[in-house]
Amino acid sequence: MPVYVGTSGWQYRDWAGILYPEGRPQRLWLEEYAQHFRTVESNNAFYRLPDPQTFAAWRERTPPGFVMAVKASRFLTHVKRLREPQEPVQRLMAHSSALGDRLGPILLQLPPTLRVDAGALDACLACFPRSTRVAVEPRHDSWWVPQVREVLAARGAALCWADRGSRPVTPLWRTADWGYVRFHAGRAEPAPRYGRTALKSWAARIADAWPPDADVFAYFNNDVGGAAVVDARAFRRLVVGGR
């Protein structure tokens, strides 16, 4: 199973000496990161959408086969709250397409105050090109209803499986022929690390849910103190075909 394992972002100063050699300039961190992991989840676009030239530069700075997932703008998810999605989706795709073959899934992380609206989600997903993989991470329990699962499946979008506290905080619905998993914080020491038992449980869940030829993307968001780096490396050793 081609499980792509990486971290949510790469520009963390406290990773110096953990992932990045001491003295390595920040402008070379992406190149260094790409020597250790085959994928990264970029959250830059969530705060401020980079211009196409920046996405094109990231493509040139990473090797063939590298995959960059892109977190959609908070303007779409948190300000517009999925309403009037056409322009922000088109702008996101126009910019991020400069990644070329490095472009991976788009992540829609919904605000925790946004209650279920299956119609708005469907209209938003309809704005993406059919060839684009989109993962959706709702964070309000009202979303766990059959209508949402049906919308995701009909659009070929993946429900993002999320972990917090070394346990799933989303249903383990398989809504697409590919998967997306995010690890926010484990319970091991030093915090917010994940223990081996938790990681083995997640490796088993992934193996049970998808066939060997399915693409699954797994990102560690527990960046503090380099925990994400350590955990991503450990998890990659546990998943069959991990990259």
Long-range contacts (C-beta under 8 A, 24 or more apart in sequence): 1-206, 1-207, 1-210, 1-211, 1-212, 1-213, 1-214, 1-216, 1-239, 1-240, 1-241, 2-213, 2-214, 2-215, 2-216, 2-241, 2-243, 3-206, 3-216, 3-217, 3-218, 3-236, 3-239, 3-240, 3-241, 3-242, 3-243, 4-38, 4-39, 4-67, 4-104, 4-215, 4-216, 4-217, 4-218, 4-243, 5-37, 5-38, 5-39, 5-218, 5-219, 5-220, 5-232, 5-235, 5-236, 5-239, 5-242, 5-243, 6-37, 6-38, 6-39, 6-40, 6-41, 6-217, 6-218, 6-219, 6-220, 6-232, 7-37, 7-40, 7-41, 7-219, 7-220, 7-221, 7-223, 7-228, 7-229, 7-232, 8-40, 8-41, 8-43, 8-71, 8-182, 8-219, 8-220, 8-221, 8-223, 8-228, 9-40, 9-41, 9-42, 9-43, 9-44, 9-223, 10-40, 12-223, 12-226, 14-223, 14-224, 14-225, 14-226, 15-223, 15-226, 15-229, 18-225, 18-226, 18-229, 18-230, 19-226, 19-229, 30-58, 30-61, 30-62, 31-61, 31-62, 34-61, 34-62, 34-63, 34-66, 36-229, 36-233, 37-232, 38-65, 38-66, 38-67, 38-243, 39-66, 39-67, 39-68, 39-69, 39-104, 39-217, 39-219, 39-243, 40-68, 40-69, 40-219, 41-68, 41-69, 41-70, 41-71, 41-107, 41-182, 41-217, 41-219, 41-221, 42-68, 42-69, 42-70, 42-71, 43-71, 44-71, 45-70, 45-71, 45-72, 45-73, 45-92, 45-95, 45-96, 46-71, 46-72, 46-73, 46-74, 46-109, 47-74, 49-73, 49-91, 49-92, 49-95, 50-95, 51-95, 52-94, 52-95, 52-97, 52-98, 53-98, 55-95, 55-96, 55-97, 55-98, 55-99, 56-98, 56-99, 56-100, 58-99, 58-102, 59-98, 59-99, 59-100, 59-101, 59-102, 62-102, 64-101, 66-102, 67-102, 67-103, 67-104, 67-217, 68-99, 68-102, 68-103, 68-104, 69-104, 69-105, 69-106, 69-107, 69-135, 69-180, 69-217, 69-219, 70-96, 70-99, 70-103, 70-104, 70-105, 70-106, 70-107, 71-106, 71-107, 71-109, 72-106, 72-107, 72-108, 72-109, 76-108, 76-124, 77-108, 77-109, 77-110, 77-111, 77-114, 78-111, 81-111, 81-114, 81-120, 82-110, 82-114, 82-117, 82-120, 82-121, 82-123, 82-124, 83-120, 85-123, 85-124, 85-127, 86-127, 89-124, 89-127, 89-128, 90-127, 93-128, 93-129, 93-132, 104-133, 104-217, 105-132, 105-133, 105-134, 105-135, 105-158, 105-178, 105-180, 105-217, 106-132, 106-133, 106-134, 106-135, 107-134, 107-135, 107-136, 107-137, 107-160, 107-180, 108-134, 108-135, 108-136, 108-137, 109-137, 109-139, 109-160, 110-136, 110-137, 110-138, 110-139, 110-140, 110-143, 111-139, 112-139, 112-140, 113-140, 114-138, 114-139, 114-140, 115-140, 115-142, 115-143, 116-140, 116-142, 116-143, 116-145, 116-147, 116-148, 118-145, 118-147, 118-148, 118-150, 118-151, 121-148, 121-151, 121-152, 122-151, 122-154, 122-155, 125-151, 125-152, 125-155, 125-157, 126-155, 130-156, 133-157, 133-158, 133-176, 133-178, 134-158, 135-159, 135-160, 135-180, 135-217, 136-160, 137-162, 137-170, 137-182, 138-170, 144-170, 144-171, 149-173, 149-175, 152-176, 161-205, 163-198, 163-202, 166-194, 166-195, 166-198, 167-198, 168-205, 172-205, 172-209, 174-209, 174-210, 177-210, 177-214, 178-210, 178-214, 178-215, 178-216, 178-217, 179-206, 179-209, 179-210, 179-214, 179-215, 179-216, 179-217, 180-216, 180-217, 180-218, 181-206, 181-216, 181-217, 181-218, 181-219, 182-218, 182-219, 182-221, 183-218, 183-219, 183-220, 183-221, 183-222, 183-228, 183-231, 183-235, 184-221, 184-222, 185-221, 185-222, 186-222, 186-227, 186-231, 190-225, 190-227, 191-224, 191-227, 192-222, 192-224, 192-227, 193-222, 193-227, 193-230, 193-231, 194-220, 194-222, 194-227, 194-231, 194-234, 194-235, 196-234, 199-231, 199-234, 199-235, 199-238, 200-238, 202-235, 203-235, 203-238, 203-239, 206-239, 207-239, 207-240, 212-240, 212-241
